[in-house]
Amino acid sequence: MTQSDSQIDKLKLEQVGKEVTIPSGVRVVKQGDPPVHFYVVVSGKLKVYRETDDGIRTDLTELGPGDYFGEVALVTGKPRTASVEALEESELLEITKEEFDSVLDQNPKLARQIIYSLSQWLVDGDQRLEKETVHQVKMRQISWFDYLLIGGLSIVLALVFNLYNDNSIPLVYSAGPVPGVETISLQEAVQLYRQDQAVFVDARKSNFYEQAHIKGAMNLPVVFFDLQYPMFEFMLQQQQVPKELPLVVYGGNISRRFDKELAKLLEEKSDRKIMILDDADYRAWKQAFPLEEHPGKEVSAMPLGISGYIEWIPVGIFLLILIPPVRRSPYLSAACRLILGIIFVDFALSKIMRPAVFANNVVDYMMMPSWAVNLWALVLPWGELVAGLFLILGIRTRASASVIGAMNIIFIVGLVKVIMQGLPITCGCVGEAGEPVTWWKVLKNTGMLVMALQVFFYDRLFVLDRGGFIWRERKI
């Protein structure tokens, strides 16, 4: 099948056959049918295509006036290699096999034209095969540009949104000295404690305070400072604590997030002297002071909404992955993309609106130095949002799946660390909300990691990538 030249009229094809009218949308020949006729297009437009048994359709070319088709099957005697359908009402010259053979016997020029057409068809087929192979290879490749696109979008969106967000936070958190607050060594703090010459204030969240704190210390969580400070002052007055007694703040971890922030807030609000453990001793208070402990207390859970229920679906993916045909299914990939996308977009939105809350959740894991907490809290939710949307929309799905897989690996490591150390925290997935960190939570995130891997290796459905857009993978 190819474009004919002006010599068609000279080949006397019009002397044989009959003219037929084909309405728009009607299939003239069907792939796999035995060869019966040869056709010349007099007017109109037709489409040539191939279709696999499972319905995957590949368009080959379009035919117009002067083009012809059906010669391959007549020459080879094999079934039709493609289907032809009218795109608009078309007039065709229909020539039987006997008439076609007779014309070839009597017209060597036409025979040479047919041979040329077949050769050209083979060349075009090889070029299409090469182009399609390159398309598939490109689609499976991942370049650094994919990650730069996801990472760059996340960083730019995070910085711009934080600039105009009423709840914005500084890009880099400073854990340096707090102006107006005196630092005190551990030995000096112990001496003040034994002499009842100071009030000790725990700056951590109530879950940590209830698990273990300096005996007699008061709890004023920095995350609820504005809400609880009036009650804190009222309690000091009720206990008739002299004004001259200093407030010694403790409770810092690797980021020094809680104790220094609370000391700064108290310095601004209170008329008492504020002191804080120095950088050399801020984590050693458990070994130096008598403690009041309540280990093993369960952390209260808060509902996660629809994403909390969807999170259980990845657990069931384990069973599907064990079935080889299902494991490689692009339809399973599409389902995994949709589920992961919904989960990560939903979780990202609440973090984006309140980055300071998420930053404090990051601090709870005790895995990050102070300077990195705010940057992580700002950029990570936007990374979740961009990667989640890309998965849902089918854009750069392999790169997006690998980004989400990496996030899950980091989170799994953090969850295991929390469990092994017995830290009393929730996952912090949605603002202050979250479920207690347990092995079930680890299993859920492992399921999401498996889903990301399935998408990475087998996603071929409704994908927009560097190789172009495809509905389903074309078999070559």
Number of C-alpha atoms within 10 A of each C-alpha: 19 19 14 15 10 8 12 16 11 10 18 12 17 15 10 15 19 12 16 13 14 19 16 15 14 15 16 15 21 19 16 14 14 15 22 17 20 21 23 24 20 18 18 19 19 25 19 21 17 17 16 11 6 6 9 13 15 14 12 14 12 17 23 16 17 18 21 20 20 22 21 20 21 21 15 10 12 13 16 21 18 20 20 24 22 21 18 16 16 21 20 24 20 21 21 17 19 11 17 20 15 12 18 15 11 11 14 12 13 19 16 12 16 19 15 13 18 17 14 15 15 13 12 13 13 12 12 13 13 13 12 16 15 13 16 20 11 15 21 18 13 15 11 8 11 19 16 11 14 21 19 15 16 21 18 13 17 20 17 10 16 21 13 9 14 10 13 17 18 12 17 13 17 16 16 10 14 16 9 13 17 15 17 18 15 20 13 10 22 16 12 17 20 10 9 11 15 23 21 24 25 25 27 24 20 16 17 21 22 16 18 14 25 21 13 13 19 18 21 23 24 24 18 12 16 11 12 14 18 10 11 16 13 11 13 14 12 9 9 9 14 13 12 11 15 18 21 25 29 28 28 22 20 15 23 21 24 23 26 26 19 26 27 16 16 21 19 10 10 13 11 14 17 23 27 28 25 15 15 10 15 21 17 12 19 13 8 13 16 14 16 15 13 12 13 10 11 11 15 13 14 14 12 19 13 11 19 17 11 16 20 17 16 22 19 11 18 16 11 14 17 10 10 9 9 14 21 16 17 20 18 21 26 22 15 26 27 18 21 29 25 21 20 22 21 22 22 22 16 18 23 26 19 21 24 21 20 25 22 22 21 20 23 25 21 16 16 15 15 20 14 15 23 23 20 17 25 29 23 20 25 27 26 26 23 23 29 29 21 23 29 22 16 23 20 21 29 28 24 28 28 18 20 25 21 14 16 21 16 11 17 20 12 19 23 16 15 21 16 9 9 14 20 24 24 23 23 24 20 25 23 16 17 19 19 19 22 14 13 12 18 19 16 20 23 20 21 27 23 20 27 27 19 24 29 20 15 18 28 25 18 18 25 18 20 17 16 11 15 16 12 16 14 15 11 8
